Amino acid sequence: MYGMNMSEMEKLQIQALLKAEELCARKVQRYMSQSGDPAVQGVLQQAMDRGNRHISALNGLMQEAGFTGASGH
């Protein structure tokens, strides 16, 4: 199956979203390491999981469009 067509603007927007999601993931990881409260860690883990799903979805879009190495993740 051949990749979908993606404009340069769409590519740039997805790359910006990837950078934002990766920044959030790094921050959540840092907060998790600083928190001693299991309830807070649970909420942060949910946020981390959701962010990782977003990163995977965005990387999938980039791969479908034929771009590899879309993320430094």
PDB file of N, CA, C and O in Angstrom:
ATOM      1  N   MET A   1       0.846  -1.184   0.000  1.00  0.00           N
ATOM      2  CA  MET A   1       0.000   0.000   0.000  1.00  0.00           C
ATOM      3  C   MET A   1       0.886   1.240   0.000  1.00  0.00           C
ATOM      4  O   MET A   1       1.823   1.354   0.791  1.00  0.00           O
ATOM      5  N   TYR A   2       0.577   2.147  -0.885  1.00  0.00           N
ATOM      6  CA  TYR A   2       1.379   3.357  -0.995  1.00  0.00           C
ATOM      7  C   TYR A   2       0.882   4.384   0.005  1.00  0.00           C
ATOM      8  O   TYR A   2      -0.291   4.401   0.378  1.00  0.00           O
ATOM      9  N   GLY A   3       1.797   5.234   0.430  1.00  0.00           N
ATOM     10  CA  GLY A   3       1.480   6.235   1.445  1.00  0.00           C
ATOM     11  C   GLY A   3       0.526   7.293   0.937  1.00  0.00           C
ATOM     12  O   GLY A   3       0.359   7.499  -0.265  1.00  0.00           O
ATOM     13  N   MET A   4      -0.086   7.948   1.890  1.00  0.00           N
ATOM     14  CA  MET A   4      -1.005   9.030   1.551  1.00  0.00           C
ATOM     15  C   MET A   4      -0.209  10.273   1.184  1.00  0.00           C
ATOM     16  O   MET A   4       0.961  10.402   1.544  1.00  0.00           O
ATOM     17  N   ASN A   5      -0.848  11.180   0.471  1.00  0.00           N
ATOM     18  CA  ASN A   5      -0.209  12.443   0.135  1.00  0.00           C
ATOM     19  C   ASN A   5      -0.337  13.384   1.316  1.00  0.00           C
ATOM     20  O   ASN A   5      -1.401  13.500   1.922  1.00  0.00           O
ATOM     21  N   MET A   6       0.754  14.052   1.634  1.00  0.00           N
ATOM     22  CA  MET A   6       0.748  14.992   2.746  1.00  0.00           C
ATOM     23  C   MET A   6       1.455  16.255   2.277  1.00  0.00           C
ATOM     24  O   MET A   6       2.552  16.198   1.722  1.00  0.00           O
ATOM     25  N   SER A   7       0.815  17.389   2.508  1.00  0.00           N
ATOM     26  CA  SER A   7       1.446  18.649   2.124  1.00  0.00           C
ATOM     27  C   SER A   7       2.586  18.969   3.085  1.00  0.00           C
ATOM     28  O   SER A   7       2.680  18.402   4.173  1.00  0.00           O
ATOM     29  N   GLU A   8       3.435  19.871   2.667  1.00  0.00           N
ATOM     30  CA  GLU A   8       4.550  20.297   3.517  1.00  0.00           C
ATOM     31  C   GLU A   8       4.024  20.922   4.811  1.00  0.00           C
ATOM     32  O   GLU A   8       4.606  20.723   5.878  1.00  0.00           O
ATOM     33  N   MET A   9       2.937  21.668   4.719  1.00  0.00           N
ATOM     34  CA  MET A   9       2.354  22.296   5.908  1.00  0.00           C
ATOM     35  C   MET A   9       1.848  21.229   6.882  1.00  0.00           C
ATOM     36  O   MET A   9       2.051  21.346   8.091  1.00  0.00           O
ATOM     37  N   GLU A  10       1.194  20.196   6.362  1.00  0.00           N
ATOM     38  CA  GLU A  10       0.728  19.110   7.231  1.00  0.00           C
ATOM     39  C   GLU A  10       1.899  18.406   7.902  1.00  0.00           C
ATOM     40  O   GLU A  10       1.842  18.082   9.088  1.00  0.00           O
ATOM     41  N   LYS A  11       2.957  18.174   7.140  1.00  0.00           N
ATOM     42  CA  LYS A  11       4.150  17.539   7.699  1.00  0.00           C
ATOM     43  C   LYS A  11       4.721  18.391   8.828  1.00  0.00           C
ATOM     44  O   LYS A  11       5.048  17.870   9.895  1.00  0.00           O
ATOM     45  N   LEU A  12       4.842  19.686   8.602  1.00  0.00           N
ATOM     46  CA  LEU A  12       5.384  20.583   9.625  1.00  0.00           C
ATOM     47  C   LEU A  12       4.500  20.624  10.864  1.00  0.00           C
ATOM     48  O   LEU A  12       4.997  20.664  11.989  1.00  0.00           O
ATOM     49  N   GLN A  13       3.191  20.614  10.652  1.00  0.00           N
ATOM     50  CA  GLN A  13       2.273  20.629  11.794  1.00  0.00           C
ATOM     51  C   GLN A  13       2.382  19.347  12.609  1.00  0.00           C
ATOM     52  O   GLN A  13       2.378  19.393  13.840  1.00  0.00           O
ATOM     53  N   ILE A  14       2.479  18.214  11.941  1.00  0.00           N
ATOM     54  CA  ILE A  14       2.617  16.941  12.657  1.00  0.00           C
ATOM     55  C   ILE A  14       3.946  16.899  13.402  1.00  0.00           C
ATOM     56  O   ILE A  14       4.010  16.415  14.531  1.00  0.00           O
ATOM     57  N   GLN A  15       5.002  17.402  12.778  1.00  0.00           N
ATOM     58  CA  GLN A  15       6.295  17.447  13.466  1.00  0.00           C
ATOM     59  C   GLN A  15       6.222  18.327  14.714  1.00  0.00           C
ATOM     60  O   GLN A  15       6.803  17.991  15.746  1.00  0.00           O
ATOM     61  N   ALA A  16       5.511  19.452  14.621  1.00  0.00           N
ATOM     62  CA  ALA A  16       5.351  20.331  15.786  1.00  0.00           C
ATOM     63  C   ALA A  16       4.555  19.624  16.880  1.00  0.00           C
ATOM     64  O   ALA A  16       4.884  19.734  18.061  1.00  0.00           O
ATOM     65  N   LEU A  17       3.511  18.902  16.488  1.00  0.00           N
ATOM     66  CA  LEU A  17       2.725  18.146  17.468  1.00  0.00           C
ATOM     67  C   LEU A  17       3.572  17.065  18.132  1.00  0.00           C
ATOM     68  O   LEU A  17       3.468  16.844  19.339  1.00  0.00           O
ATOM     69  N   LEU A  18       4.403  16.400  17.351  1.00  0.00           N
ATOM     70  CA  LEU A  18       5.296  15.376  17.912  1.00  0.00           C
ATOM     71  C   LEU A  18       6.239  15.978  18.946  1.00  0.00           C
ATOM     72  O   LEU A  18       6.429  15.417  20.025  1.00  0.00           O
ATOM     73  N   LYS A  19       6.822  17.110  18.615  1.00  0.00           N
ATOM     74  CA  LYS A  19       7.733  17.764  19.556  1.00  0.00           C
ATOM     75  C   LYS A  19       7.007  18.129  20.841  1.00  0.00           C
ATOM     76  O   LYS A  19       7.545  17.951  21.933  1.00  0.00           O
ATOM     77  N   ALA A  20       5.781  18.640  20.715  1.00  0.00           N
ATOM     78  CA  ALA A  20       5.005  19.019  21.899  1.00  0.00           C
ATOM     79  C   ALA A  20       4.668  17.795  22.743  1.00  0.00           C
ATOM     80  O   ALA A  20       4.787  17.836  23.967  1.00  0.00           O
ATOM     81  N   GLU A  21       4.249  16.711  22.104  1.00  0.00           N
ATOM     82  CA  GLU A  21       3.914  15.489  22.842  1.00  0.00           C
ATOM     83  C   GLU A  21       5.148  14.913  23.531  1.00  0.00           C
ATOM     84  O   GLU A  21       5.064  14.438  24.664  1.00  0.00           O
ATOM     85  N   GLU A  22       6.286  14.954  22.853  1.00  0.00           N
ATOM     86  CA  GLU A  22       7.512  14.429  23.447  1.00  0.00           C
ATOM     87  C   GLU A  22       7.962  15.280  24.631  1.00  0.00           C
ATOM     88  O   GLU A  22       8.470  14.751  25.620  1.00  0.00           O
ATOM     89  N   LEU A  23       7.778  16.593  24.535  1.00  0.00           N
ATOM     90  CA  LEU A  23       8.094  17.469  25.663  1.00  0.00           C
ATOM     91  C   LEU A  23       7.192  17.141  26.849  1.00  0.00           C
ATOM     92  O   LEU A  23       7.660  17.057  27.985  1.00  0.00           O
ATOM     93  N   CYS A  24       5.908  16.959  26.587  1.00  0.00           N
ATOM     94  CA  CYS A  24       4.974  16.583  27.661  1.00  0.00           C
ATOM     95  C   CYS A  24       5.392  15.266  28.301  1.00  0.00           C
ATOM     96  O   CYS A  24       5.362  15.131  29.524  1.00  0.00           O
ATOM     97  N   ALA A  25       5.781  14.300  27.483  1.00  0.00           N
ATOM     98  CA  ALA A  25       6.185  12.992  28.012  1.00  0.00           C
ATOM     99  C   ALA A  25       7.399  13.130  28.923  1.00  0.00           C
ATOM    100  O   ALA A  25       7.463  12.499  29.978  1.00  0.00           O
ATOM    101  N   ARG A  26       8.364  13.959  28.515  1.00  0.00           N
ATOM    102  CA  ARG A  26       9.552  14.161  29.360  1.00  0.00           C
ATOM    103  C   ARG A  26       9.174  14.823  30.682  1.00  0.00           C
ATOM    104  O   ARG A  26       9.687  14.449  31.737  1.00  0.00           O
ATOM    105  N   LYS A  27       8.279  15.803  30.623  1.00  0.00           N
ATOM    106  CA  LYS A  27       7.857  16.489  31.846  1.00  0.00           C
ATOM    107  C   LYS A  27       7.096  15.547  32.770  1.00  0.00           C
ATOM    108  O   LYS A  27       7.330  15.536  33.978  1.00  0.00           O
ATOM    109  N   VAL A  28       6.187  14.757  32.208  1.00  0.00           N
ATOM    110  CA  VAL A  28       5.424  13.817  33.031  1.00  0.00           C
ATOM    111  C   VAL A  28       6.363  12.811  33.682  1.00  0.00           C
ATOM    112  O   VAL A  28       6.199  12.474  34.855  1.00  0.00           O
ATOM    113  N   GLN A  29       7.344  12.332  32.927  1.00  0.00           N
ATOM    114  CA  GLN A  29       8.317  11.385  33.487  1.00  0.00           C
ATOM    115  C   GLN A  29       9.056  12.020  34.660  1.00  0.00           C
ATOM    116  O   GLN A  29       9.272  11.372  35.685  1.00  0.00           O
ATOM    117  N   ARG A  30       9.441  13.275  34.515  1.00  0.00           N
ATOM    118  CA  ARG A  30      10.143  13.978  35.591  1.00  0.00           C
ATOM    119  C   ARG A  30       9.230  14.130  36.812  1.00  0.00           C
ATOM    120  O   ARG A  30       9.659  13.910  37.944  1.00  0.00           O
ATOM    121  N   TYR A  31       7.980  14.504  36.574  1.00  0.00           N
ATOM    122  CA  TYR A  31       7.036  14.652  37.688  1.00  0.00           C
ATOM    123  C   TYR A  31       6.811  13.322  38.393  1.00  0.00           C
ATOM    124  O   TYR A  31       6.711  13.272  39.619  1.00  0.00           O
ATOM    125  N   MET A  32       6.732  12.235  37.608  1.00  0.00           N
ATOM    126  CA  MET A  32       6.534  10.913  38.205  1.00  0.00           C
ATOM    127  C   MET A  32       7.696  10.548  39.119  1.00  0.00           C
ATOM    128  O   MET A  32       7.496   9.965  40.185  1.00  0.00           O
ATOM    129  N   SER A  33       8.906  10.890  38.701  1.00  0.00           N
ATOM    130  CA  SER A  33      10.073  10.541  39.508  1.00  0.00           C
ATOM    131  C   SER A  33      10.146  11.376  40.782  1.00  0.00           C
ATOM    132  O   SER A  33      10.777  10.964  41.756  1.00  0.00           O
ATOM    133  N   GLN A  34       9.510  12.537  40.785  1.00  0.00           N
ATOM    134  CA  GLN A  34       9.541  13.419  41.951  1.00  0.00           C
ATOM    135  C   GLN A  34       8.398  13.156  42.917  1.00  0.00           C
ATOM    136  O   GLN A  34       8.482  13.521  44.090  1.00  0.00           O
ATOM    137  N   SER A  35       7.343  12.534  42.444  1.00  0.00           N
ATOM    138  CA  SER A  35       6.159  12.331  43.277  1.00  0.00           C
ATOM    139  C   SER A  35       6.287  11.056  44.106  1.00  0.00           C
ATOM    140  O   SER A  35       6.717  10.013  43.613  1.00  0.00           O
ATOM    141  N   GLY A  36       5.909  11.165  45.360  1.00  0.00           N
ATOM    142  CA  GLY A  36       5.893   9.988  46.223  1.00  0.00           C
ATOM    143  C   GLY A  36       4.486   9.474  46.462  1.00  0.00           C
ATOM    144  O   GLY A  36       4.295   8.457  47.129  1.00  0.00           O
ATOM    145  N   ASP A  37       3.497  10.179  45.915  1.00  0.00           N
ATOM    146  CA  ASP A  37       2.090   9.828  46.128  1.00  0.00           C
ATOM    147  C   ASP A  37       1.637   8.846  45.045  1.00  0.00           C
ATOM    148  O   ASP A  37       1.639   9.191  43.863  1.00  0.00           O
ATOM    149  N   PRO A  38       1.249   7.628  45.434  1.00  0.00           N
ATOM    150  CA  PRO A  38       0.819   6.636  44.436  1.00  0.00           C
ATOM    151  C   PRO A  38      -0.372   7.103  43.593  1.00  0.00           C
ATOM    152  O   PRO A  38      -0.461   6.767  42.412  1.00  0.00           O
ATOM    153  N   ALA A  39      -1.284   7.872  44.187  1.00  0.00           N
ATOM    154  CA  ALA A  39      -2.440   8.355  43.428  1.00  0.00           C
ATOM    155  C   ALA A  39      -1.986   9.327  42.338  1.00  0.00           C
ATOM    156  O   ALA A  39      -2.456   9.262  41.201  1.00  0.00           O
ATOM    157  N   VAL A  40      -1.080  10.218  42.691  1.00  0.00           N
ATOM    158  CA  VAL A  40      -0.555  11.173  41.711  1.00  0.00           C
ATOM    159  C   VAL A  40       0.225  10.426  40.634  1.00  0.00           C
ATOM    160  O   VAL A  40       0.105  10.738  39.450  1.00  0.00           O
ATOM    161  N   GLN A  41       1.012   9.452  41.036  1.00  0.00           N
ATOM    162  CA  GLN A  41       1.772   8.671  40.061  1.00  0.00           C
ATOM    163  C   GLN A  41       0.838   7.930  39.107  1.00  0.00           C
ATOM    164  O   GLN A  41       1.143   7.785  37.923  1.00  0.00           O
ATOM    165  N   GLY A  42      -0.296   7.461  39.621  1.00  0.00           N
ATOM    166  CA  GLY A  42      -1.266   6.784  38.761  1.00  0.00           C
ATOM    167  C   GLY A  42      -1.841   7.712  37.707  1.00  0.00           C
ATOM    168  O   GLY A  42      -1.975   7.335  36.543  1.00  0.00           O
ATOM    169  N   VAL A  43      -2.179   8.925  38.117  1.00  0.00           N
ATOM    170  CA  VAL A  43      -2.708   9.912  37.168  1.00  0.00           C
ATOM    171  C   VAL A  43      -1.642  10.277  36.137  1.00  0.00           C
ATOM    172  O   VAL A  43      -1.927  10.385  34.944  1.00  0.00           O
ATOM    173  N   LEU A  44      -0.422  10.462  36.609  1.00  0.00           N
ATOM    174  CA  LEU A  44       0.666  10.788  35.694  1.00  0.00           C
ATOM    175  C   LEU A  44       0.948   9.641  34.729  1.00  0.00           C
ATOM    176  O   LEU A  44       1.272   9.879  33.565  1.00  0.00           O
ATOM    177  N   GLN A  45       0.828   8.405  35.198  1.00  0.00           N
ATOM    178  CA  GLN A  45       1.031   7.252  34.319  1.00  0.00           C
ATOM    179  C   GLN A  45      -0.032   7.225  33.225  1.00  0.00           C
ATOM    180  O   GLN A  45       0.266   6.911  32.072  1.00  0.00           O
ATOM    181  N   GLN A  46      -1.272   7.556  33.586  1.00  0.00           N
ATOM    182  CA  GLN A  46      -2.334   7.628  32.580  1.00  0.00           C
ATOM    183  C   GLN A  46      -2.017   8.698  31.540  1.00  0.00           C
ATOM    184  O   GLN A  46      -2.223   8.493  30.344  1.00  0.00           O
ATOM    185  N   ALA A  47      -1.515   9.840  32.007  1.00  0.00           N
ATOM    186  CA  ALA A  47      -1.137  10.909  31.080  1.00  0.00           C
ATOM    187  C   ALA A  47       0.004  10.455  30.175  1.00  0.00           C
ATOM    188  O   ALA A  47       0.012  10.747  28.980  1.00  0.00           O
ATOM    189  N   MET A  48       0.957   9.746  30.747  1.00  0.00           N
ATOM    190  CA  MET A  48       2.094   9.234  29.972  1.00  0.00           C
ATOM    191  C   MET A  48       1.607   8.248  28.910  1.00  0.00           C
ATOM    192  O   MET A  48       2.037   8.311  27.758  1.00  0.00           O
ATOM    193  N   ASP A  49       0.715   7.342  29.295  1.00  0.00           N
ATOM    194  CA  ASP A  49       0.184   6.358  28.346  1.00  0.00           C
ATOM    195  C   ASP A  49      -0.557   7.046  27.203  1.00  0.00           C
ATOM    196  O   ASP A  49      -0.389   6.683  26.039  1.00  0.00           O
ATOM    197  N   ARG A  50      -1.374   8.037  27.539  1.00  0.00           N
ATOM    198  CA  ARG A  50      -2.132   8.765  26.524  1.00  0.00           C
ATOM    199  C   ARG A  50      -1.173   9.497  25.582  1.00  0.00           C
ATOM    200  O   ARG A  50      -1.358   9.477  24.365  1.00  0.00           O
ATOM    201  N   GLY A  51      -0.160  10.135  26.142  1.00  0.00           N
ATOM    202  CA  GLY A  51       0.819  10.832  25.313  1.00  0.00           C
ATOM    203  C   GLY A  51       1.567   9.886  24.392  1.00  0.00           C
ATOM    204  O   GLY A  51       1.823  10.213  23.233  1.00  0.00           O
ATOM    205  N   ASN A  52       1.919   8.712  24.905  1.00  0.00           N
ATOM    206  CA  ASN A  52       2.613   7.724  24.071  1.00  0.00           C
ATOM    207  C   ASN A  52       1.731   7.239  22.926  1.00  0.00           C
ATOM    208  O   ASN A  52       2.218   6.991  21.823  1.00  0.00           O
ATOM    209  N   ARG A  53       0.430   7.103  23.190  1.00  0.00           N
ATOM    210  CA  ARG A  53      -0.497   6.728  22.105  1.00  0.00           C
ATOM    211  C   ARG A  53      -0.545   7.829  21.046  1.00  0.00           C
ATOM    212  O   ARG A  53      -0.572   7.545  19.849  1.00  0.00           O
ATOM    213  N   HIS A  54      -0.555   9.086  21.492  1.00  0.00           N
ATOM    214  CA  HIS A  54      -0.560  10.203  20.543  1.00  0.00           C
ATOM    215  C   HIS A  54       0.715  10.196  19.698  1.00  0.00           C
ATOM    216  O   HIS A  54       0.663  10.378  18.482  1.00  0.00           O
ATOM    217  N   ILE A  55       1.856   9.986  20.351  1.00  0.00           N
ATOM    218  CA  ILE A  55       3.132   9.945  19.638  1.00  0.00           C
ATOM    219  C   ILE A  55       3.125   8.817  18.606  1.00  0.00           C
ATOM    220  O   ILE A  55       3.567   9.007  17.473  1.00  0.00           O
ATOM    221  N   SER A  56       2.631   7.661  18.994  1.00  0.00           N
ATOM    222  CA  SER A  56       2.566   6.525  18.060  1.00  0.00           C
ATOM    223  C   SER A  56       1.662   6.836  16.876  1.00  0.00           C
ATOM    224  O   SER A  56       1.994   6.515  15.735  1.00  0.00           O
ATOM    225  N   ALA A  57       0.522   7.459  17.145  1.00  0.00           N
ATOM    226  CA  ALA A  57      -0.414   7.796  16.072  1.00  0.00           C
ATOM    227  C   ALA A  57       0.203   8.811  15.108  1.00  0.00           C
ATOM    228  O   ALA A  57       0.080   8.669  13.892  1.00  0.00           O
ATOM    229  N   LEU A  58       0.858   9.822  15.645  1.00  0.00           N
ATOM    230  CA  LEU A  58       1.489  10.830  14.793  1.00  0.00           C
ATOM    231  C   LEU A  58       2.628  10.229  13.981  1.00  0.00           C
ATOM    232  O   LEU A  58       2.777  10.534  12.798  1.00  0.00           O
ATOM    233  N   ASN A  59       3.431   9.378  14.608  1.00  0.00           N
ATOM    234  CA  ASN A  59       4.496   8.698  13.867  1.00  0.00           C
ATOM    235  C   ASN A  59       3.909   7.807  12.779  1.00  0.00           C
ATOM    236  O   ASN A  59       4.475   7.698  11.691  1.00  0.00           O
ATOM    237  N   GLY A  60       2.777   7.171  13.067  1.00  0.00           N
ATOM    238  CA  GLY A  60       2.108   6.346  12.065  1.00  0.00           C
ATOM    239  C   GLY A  60       1.672   7.161  10.860  1.00  0.00           C
ATOM    240  O   GLY A  60       1.813   6.717   9.720  1.00  0.00           O
ATOM    241  N   LEU A  61       1.143   8.352  11.110  1.00  0.00           N
ATOM    242  CA  LEU A  61       0.752   9.227  10.001  1.00  0.00           C
ATOM    243  C   LEU A  61       1.960   9.607   9.150  1.00  0.00           C
ATOM    244  O   LEU A  61       1.890   9.617   7.921  1.00  0.00           O
ATOM    245  N   MET A  62       3.060   9.917   9.817  1.00  0.00           N
ATOM    246  CA  MET A  62       4.270  10.287   9.078  1.00  0.00           C
ATOM    247  C   MET A  62       4.778   9.105   8.249  1.00  0.00           C
ATOM    248  O   MET A  62       5.206   9.287   7.109  1.00  0.00           O
ATOM    249  N   GLN A  63       4.734   7.908   8.811  1.00  0.00           N
ATOM    250  CA  GLN A  63       5.194   6.728   8.075  1.00  0.00           C
ATOM    251  C   GLN A  63       4.284   6.424   6.898  1.00  0.00           C
ATOM    252  O   GLN A  63       4.756   6.054   5.823  1.00  0.00           O
ATOM    253  N   GLU A  64       2.965   6.581   7.097  1.00  0.00           N
ATOM    254  CA  GLU A  64       2.023   6.358   5.997  1.00  0.00           C
ATOM    255  C   GLU A  64       2.298   7.302   4.841  1.00  0.00           C
ATOM    256  O   GLU A  64       2.113   6.947   3.677  1.00  0.00           O
ATOM    257  N   ALA A  65       2.742   8.509   5.172  1.00  0.00           N
ATOM    258  CA  ALA A  65       3.023   9.502   4.141  1.00  0.00           C
ATOM    259  C   ALA A  65       4.412   9.312   3.533  1.00  0.00           C
ATOM    260  O   ALA A  65       4.802  10.047   2.627  1.00  0.00           O
ATOM    261  N   GLY A  66       5.157   8.321   4.035  1.00  0.00           N
ATOM    262  CA  GLY A  66       6.451   8.012   3.455  1.00  0.00           C
ATOM    263  C   GLY A  66       7.628   8.700   4.110  1.00  0.00           C
ATOM    264  O   GLY A  66       8.736   8.677   3.573  1.00  0.00           O
ATOM    265  N   PHE A  67       7.407   9.311   5.257  1.00  0.00           N
ATOM    266  CA  PHE A  67       8.495   9.964   5.982  1.00  0.00           C
ATOM    267  C   PHE A  67       8.993   9.020   7.063  1.00  0.00           C
ATOM    268  O   PHE A  67       8.203   8.498   7.849  1.00  0.00           O
ATOM    269  N   THR A  68      10.294   8.801   7.104  1.00  0.00           N
ATOM    270  CA  THR A  68      10.864   7.947   8.142  1.00  0.00           C
ATOM    271  C   THR A  68      11.683   8.799   9.085  1.00  0.00           C
ATOM    272  O   THR A  68      12.111   9.899   8.735  1.00  0.00           O
ATOM    273  N   GLY A  69      11.899   8.286  10.280  1.00  0.00           N
ATOM    274  CA  GLY A  69      12.646   9.052  11.258  1.00  0.00           C
ATOM    275  C   GLY A  69      11.934  10.331  11.618  1.00  0.00           C
ATOM    276  O   GLY A  69      12.561  11.368  11.837  1.00  0.00           O
ATOM    277  N   ALA A  70      10.586  10.251  11.681  1.00  0.00           N
ATOM    278  CA  ALA A  70       9.776  11.437  11.908  1.00  0.00           C
ATOM    279  C   ALA A  70      10.009  12.047  13.267  1.00  0.00           C
ATOM    280  O   ALA A  70       9.788  13.243  13.461  1.00  0.00           O
ATOM    281  N   SER A  71      10.449  11.246  14.203  1.00  0.00           N
ATOM    282  CA  SER A  71      10.558  11.717  15.578  1.00  0.00           C
ATOM    283  C   SER A  71      11.884  11.292  16.162  1.00  0.00           C
ATOM    284  O   SER A  71      12.445  10.259  15.795  1.00  0.00           O
ATOM    285  N   GLY A  72      12.378  12.111  17.083  1.00  0.00           N
ATOM    286  CA  GLY A  72      13.576  11.735  17.800  1.00  0.00           C
ATOM    287  C   GLY A  72      13.284  10.828  18.953  1.00  0.00           C
ATOM    288  O   GLY A  72      14.176  10.541  19.751  1.00  0.00           O
ATOM    289  N   HIS A  73      12.046  10.360  19.072  1.00  0.00           N
ATOM    290  CA  HIS A  73      11.583   9.539  20.195  1.00  0.00           C
ATOM    291  C   HIS A  73      12.140   8.151  20.132  1.00  0.00           C
ATOM    292  O   HIS A  73      11.850   7.329  21.002  1.00  0.00           O
TER     293      HIS A  73
END
